[in-house]
Each structure stands twice: as structure tokens, then as C-alpha cells.
Amino acid sequence: MFFLKEEEGAVTFKVRVQPRAAKNELAGLYGDALRIRLTAPPVEGEANEACRDFLARWLRVPRSQVAILSGHTGRDKLVRVKGVPARRVLTLVSGSD
């Protein structure tokens, strides 16, 4: 089941990043996390910045609203996005948007 927590006007969820992919895309779920494929390499924070950019576009929020709380040096990350209700994320994950 997808991990999702809503509190104080923000939503927190887990992300599994696959760097150096052919294209940037949401690739479904990986356990309790969203799996995101990114073209950026995992060098000097490039994949982290690409992850923030991708999530901001996907959720239609400013990039400044997306923060990586943990997992800066690994594939598994905990992300917090301000200004997005949990139901919006769930709708997008289910593909019914």
C-alpha cells in the first residue's frame, strides 16, 4: 500500500528514484513508494533536483513547495509537498486525472 500522510497543509510520501533512465516518468509503485524514472545521473544532487522538478510539474505546484526530507544520497526518499491535498496525489497515482 502507498505511504501517504497529510498534515498542516502538506502531503508527505515515499519516492523510489531510478536515475539515468531513458525519460522522466512516473513508473507506478515500488512497495509503499512512488517509483519515478529520471534521466539525471545520481551525481552532485542532479537526480534530487530532477526529482523535485518532476514532482512539481506532476502535482502542478511551484518547485519551492517540494522538499526532500530524507534520502538525499540514496534512491529511497521521503518527500513533502505543500499545498497539495492527499486526495489529489491519490487521484494522480491511480491515473484517473
C-alpha positions as CSV (number, residue, x, y, z in Angstrom):
1,M,0.0,0.0,0.0
2,F,1.2,3.5,-0.9
3,F,2.5,5.5,2.0
4,L,0.9,8.9,2.2
5,K,0.5,11.3,5.1
6,E,-1.4,14.6,5.1
7,E,-0.8,17.3,7.8
8,E,-0.6,21.0,8.1
9,G,-1.4,21.8,4.5
10,A,1.2,19.4,3.1
11,V,1.4,15.8,2.0
12,T,4.3,13.5,2.7
13,F,5.1,10.4,0.7
14,K,7.9,8.0,-0.2
15,V,9.6,8.0,-3.6
16,R,11.9,5.4,-5.2
17,V,14.1,7.1,-7.8
18,Q,15.7,5.4,-10.8
19,P,18.3,7.7,-12.2
20,R,19.8,7.6,-15.7
21,A,16.5,6.4,-17.3
22,A,15.6,6.9,-20.9
23,K,13.0,9.6,-19.9
24,N,11.4,11.3,-16.9
25,E,8.2,9.4,-15.9
26,L,6.1,8.1,-13.2
27,A,6.6,4.3,-13.2
28,G,3.9,3.1,-10.8
29,L,4.5,1.9,-7.3
30,Y,7.5,0.2,-5.7
31,G,6.3,-1.3,-2.4
32,D,4.9,1.6,-0.5
33,A,6.6,4.3,-2.6
34,L,6.1,6.0,-5.9
35,R,8.7,4.9,-8.5
36,I,10.0,7.7,-10.6
37,R,12.4,7.3,-13.5
38,L,14.7,10.3,-14.2
39,T,17.2,11.0,-16.9
40,A,19.5,12.8,-14.5
41,P,22.5,11.0,-13.1
42,P,22.9,10.5,-9.3
43,V,25.8,12.9,-9.2
44,E,26.1,16.1,-7.1
45,G,22.4,16.2,-6.4
46,E,21.3,16.3,-10.0
47,A,18.8,13.4,-9.5
48,N,17.4,15.1,-6.4
49,E,16.8,18.3,-8.3
50,A,15.3,16.4,-11.2
51,C,13.0,14.6,-8.7
52,R,11.8,18.0,-7.3
53,D,11.3,19.4,-10.8
54,F,9.3,16.3,-11.9
55,L,7.1,16.2,-8.8
56,A,6.4,20.0,-9.0
57,R,5.3,19.6,-12.6
58,W,3.3,16.4,-11.9
59,L,1.5,18.0,-9.0
60,R,1.2,21.4,-10.6
61,V,2.9,23.3,-7.7
62,P,5.9,25.7,-7.6
63,R,9.2,23.8,-7.2
64,S,9.7,25.7,-3.9
65,Q,6.8,23.7,-2.5
66,V,8.6,20.4,-3.0
67,A,11.2,19.3,-0.4
68,I,13.2,16.1,0.0
69,L,13.1,15.4,3.8
70,S,15.4,12.3,3.8
71,G,17.2,10.1,1.3
72,H,19.4,12.8,-0.3
73,T,22.1,10.2,-1.1
74,G,20.0,7.2,-1.9
75,R,17.2,6.0,-4.2
76,D,14.6,5.9,-1.5
77,K,13.4,9.4,-0.4
78,L,10.8,10.9,1.8
79,V,9.2,13.9,0.1
80,R,6.9,16.7,1.4
81,V,4.8,18.8,-0.9
82,K,3.0,21.9,0.4
83,G,-0.3,23.0,-0.9
84,V,-1.5,19.6,-2.3
85,P,-4.2,17.6,-0.7
86,A,-3.7,13.8,-0.3
87,R,-6.7,13.1,-2.5
88,R,-5.0,14.9,-5.4
89,V,-1.9,12.7,-5.1
90,L,-4.1,9.6,-4.9
91,T,-6.1,10.6,-7.9
92,L,-2.9,11.1,-10.0
93,V,-1.4,7.8,-8.8
94,S,-4.5,5.9,-9.7
95,G,-4.3,7.5,-13.2
96,S,-7.9,8.9,-13.1
97,D,-6.9,12.5,-13.6
